[in-house]
Amino acid sequence: MKKDQIIKNVGARVQLIPIAHRLDERGRSLDKSDDDWLIEAVDDRGVHISDNNGLTTALGFDHIHDFTSNPSRSKDGERFGFLTLTVQLTTQGRDVRMKPTQPGKTIPPDRPLYPSHSLRLALFRKLHDLPGVVVHPTDVPGFEPQDVTNEIVRAKAEGLIEAAILKGDGRVLAAEALKLLKPGAEWLRREG
């Protein structure tokens, strides 16, 4: 869709076609919700939208096949409509991901390669609240031990924590989180 066409609809509330998938923190599908998204702004980078829960994302102009008005819902100056997309949105926590699709066609959710922000938050809080105590993957309740192991490896590679990692046959056999480093503490302060 062209910028000059969609810019006329800033402020409109729209239902997305296809409906965005919603995943919980473990990547399991939640009930579909045909929520309204607000077209907040249009700039040279694309169309900025947000849902009722404060999730925001930017759509490229080529992500929007068309805008269709919904006059039966529009009243008192508030406009409603539909955005038919060429991408499938998947939300998980505060993350919004997208994957190409045919206009308006639903495709299966794009499962994340790693658990959401909440796993890192739980791990870092445990390291912060229990300094000097080794955190094993089974010590972070609510998450699969393999997901915690992967997050320990990732956080160590990013220089956020100290960790002991045992590798063999080209894969990680075990991991333990030892200490929250200064960049990790800063991340926790910002995100927690």
N, C-alpha and C positions, 0 to 999 in steps of 0.2 A: 504494500500500500504506500502511496506517496505521502510525504510529509505534509504537504498542503491540504490533503484530504483528511488526515487523521487529526491535525491540529484543531480543526473545528469542533472536535469532540472532547477536548480537555474539560474535565469536570464531570463527564458522564460516568455513570456506574454501569458496568458491563458484566455479563456472564460470559465465561470463556467456553469456546467450542474448539477442541475437546475440553471437558472439565479437568482441572488440575488433579493429579493423584496426590494423596496425602499419606505420608509414612510416619510411623512412630520412631522413637529414638533408636530402636533396634532394626529398623527397615521393614517392619511389617505394615501391610496396607491397613489404613483406617477407612471408615465409611466415607464414600464420596460425598462431597458437599458442593452444591452448585452456588457458591457464594458470589456476591458481587465484588468486582474489582474496580477500583477508581482509576480512571485515566488522569494521573496527576500532572504530567507535563510532557511536552514534546520538545526535543532539541536535536541538534545535528547527530547525536549518537543514537537516538531512537525514541521510543515511547516508554515512559516511566509509569508503572502501575503498582497499586498496593491493594491488599485484601483487607477485610474487616479486622484481622488480627495483627495488622501492622507489618506483614511481610511485604517486601518491595522487590521489584526486579525491573530490568530494562529489556524491552523487546526491540529487536531490529525492525526496520520498516519491512524487510522481507519476511519477518515472522508473522505478519498480519495479512491474511488473505483478503478480508473485508470487514467492514463495520456495518451492522444492520441495526436500525433503531427498533425500540420496543415501545411504541406509543401507548400501549395499554397500561404500562407501569409508570410512564412519565407523567408527573403532575407537580403543581406548585413550583414550576421552574426547574425541578430536578429531572435530569434526562437519564434514561436507561436504554440499554441496547445489548448487542451481542458482538463479541470479537471472534471471528473465525480465524484460528491460528494455523500456521504451518509447522508448529512445534508443539510437543507435549510437555507441559510443565509438571514437575514432581516437587512437592514440598516436604521437607523433613526438618522439624525444629525451625530454626531461622534460615535454613538454606533453601534456595529455589534453584533447581536444575532444569535444563530443557534438552529435548532430543528432537531432531527433525521428524516430521511425519507428513502425510498428505493432508491437504486442507480439511480441518475439522475432524480428522480420523483419530480415534483413541488408539494408543499403543500401550503395551504393558509398561508398568512403572520402571524407570531406570534405577535399579538398585545401586546404592552407593558402594564404592569399593572399601569404604571404612565407615565405622559408626559416626554418628553425628557429634556435634560440638559437646553434647551432654556427657559423653564418655570421657573426653579430655578434661572437662570441668570436674567430674567426679574423681578422676585419678589425681589431678593437681590439688584438689581440696584435701584429699587423703594425705598426700605428701606434705602439704602445708600444715595440716592440723596435727600430724604425727611425725615431727622431724626426728630423724635418726632411726625410724622404723622402716624396714624393707617392705615394699608393697608388692605382693605376688598377684598374678592375674585373677586368682580366686578371691582376693581381698576387696574387689570393687563390686559390690552387690548390684544386681539388676542388669549385668552385662555378661555376655559369653566370655569365658576365659581366653579363647582365641582372639576375640576382638580386642580385649585388653592387652594381650601380648603384642598384637599388631600396633596398637596405639603407643605402647612403651617404646617399641622400635622406632616408630615414626617421630615421637617426641624427642628421643635421644638424637636422631639424625638431624633434627631441626635445632639442636643445641638448647633445648628447654629443660631437660632433666638429665641427671646422671642415671645410668642403668647398667646392669650386668646382663649381657646377652650371650647365650650359648648357641653356636651354630654348628651344623653338621650336614653333610651331603647337600650343601648349597641352600639350606633353609634354616630358619630359626627354630631351634628345639625348645628353648625356654628363655624367659626374660623376667627380670625383676627391676622395679623402679626403686632407686636408692635415695635420690635427693632432688628437690626442686631447685633449679638454677635461677639466677637473677632474671634472665629473659622469660623463664617460665612463670616466675612470681609476678612479673609485669603483665604477662598475658592473663594470669588469674585475676589480677587487680582490675584490668580492663574489661574482661569478659564475665567475671564471676559476680 
